[in-house]
Amino acid sequence: MRKRSVGINVRVSVTEKRKMTLMAKRCGLSLSEYLRQRALGYEPGGHPPKEVFDILDKLDEIAENCSAREGAAINAQTDRMRDSLIGGN
């Protein structure tokens, strides 16, 4: 891990800080890491809320109670959704 020993102080408004904090949270990053990535030219991706994955898990449970053919189709669709949400292929 890199040793980070130098700080940078930046003054922002309360509204700006709130927005930056929200954007960092959406990406699953600390505010410092989010700002570091943005400053270095990276564009962090959004992080779907846990509830999205909970819903996909419920769909998998529903698929278990369907016929084999219908269940396989539902599982295939939820797998595609998960891949899309987390950046899979």
DAPE-V199827 format. One record per residue. N is the residue number from 1. SS is DSSP state (h for helix, s for strand, l for the rest). PHI is phi in degrees with one decimal (NA if undefined). Layout:
n->N ss->SS phi->PHI
n->N ss->SS phi->PHI
//
This chain:
n->1 ss->l phi->NA
n->2 ss->l phi->-70.2
n->3 ss->l phi->-89.7
n->4 ss->l phi->-107.0
n->5 ss->l phi->-122.8
n->6 ss->l phi->-112.6
n->7 ss->l phi->-99.8
n->8 ss->l phi->-127.2
n->9 ss->l phi->-102.9
n->10 ss->l phi->-131.9
n->11 ss->l phi->-94.2
n->12 ss->l phi->-135.2
n->13 ss->l phi->-78.6
n->14 ss->h phi->-59.7
n->15 ss->h phi->-64.2
n->16 ss->h phi->-62.2
n->17 ss->h phi->-63.4
n->18 ss->h phi->-59.8
n->19 ss->h phi->-65.1
n->20 ss->h phi->-64.0
n->21 ss->h phi->-63.7
n->22 ss->h phi->-63.0
n->23 ss->h phi->-62.9
n->24 ss->h phi->-63.1
n->25 ss->h phi->-61.9
n->26 ss->h phi->-60.5
n->27 ss->l phi->-91.6
n->28 ss->l phi->72.9
n->29 ss->l phi->-121.0
n->30 ss->l phi->-70.2
n->31 ss->h phi->-60.0
n->32 ss->h phi->-60.4
n->33 ss->h phi->-66.3
n->34 ss->h phi->-59.9
n->35 ss->h phi->-64.8
n->36 ss->h phi->-61.1
n->37 ss->h phi->-63.3
n->38 ss->h phi->-62.6
n->39 ss->h phi->-65.4
n->40 ss->l phi->-91.5
n->41 ss->l phi->93.0
n->42 ss->l phi->-87.5
n->43 ss->l phi->-118.7
n->44 ss->l phi->-60.1
n->45 ss->l phi->-81.4
n->46 ss->l phi->-70.9
n->47 ss->l phi->-118.3
n->48 ss->l phi->-61.6
n->49 ss->l phi->-64.8
n->50 ss->h phi->-54.9
n->51 ss->h phi->-59.3
n->52 ss->h phi->-61.8
n->53 ss->h phi->-71.5
n->54 ss->h phi->-61.5
n->55 ss->h phi->-64.6
n->56 ss->h phi->-63.2
n->57 ss->h phi->-63.4
n->58 ss->h phi->-63.4
n->59 ss->h phi->-61.9
n->60 ss->h phi->-63.2
n->61 ss->h phi->-63.1
n->62 ss->h phi->-61.6
n->63 ss->h phi->-61.4
n->64 ss->h phi->-64.5
n->65 ss->l phi->-93.6
n->66 ss->l phi->-97.9
n->67 ss->l phi->-62.9
n->68 ss->h phi->-56.5
n->69 ss->h phi->-66.6
n->70 ss->h phi->-65.6
n->71 ss->h phi->-60.9
n->72 ss->h phi->-63.7
n->73 ss->h phi->-66.9
n->74 ss->h phi->-65.3
n->75 ss->h phi->-61.1
n->76 ss->h phi->-62.5
n->77 ss->h phi->-66.9
n->78 ss->h phi->-66.4
n->79 ss->h phi->-63.0
n->80 ss->h phi->-63.6
n->81 ss->h phi->-64.2
n->82 ss->h phi->-60.6
n->83 ss->h phi->-59.5
n->84 ss->h phi->-64.3
n->85 ss->h phi->-69.7
n->86 ss->h phi->-104.3
n->87 ss->l phi->82.4
n->88 ss->l phi->-76.3
n->89 ss->l phi->-90.3
//
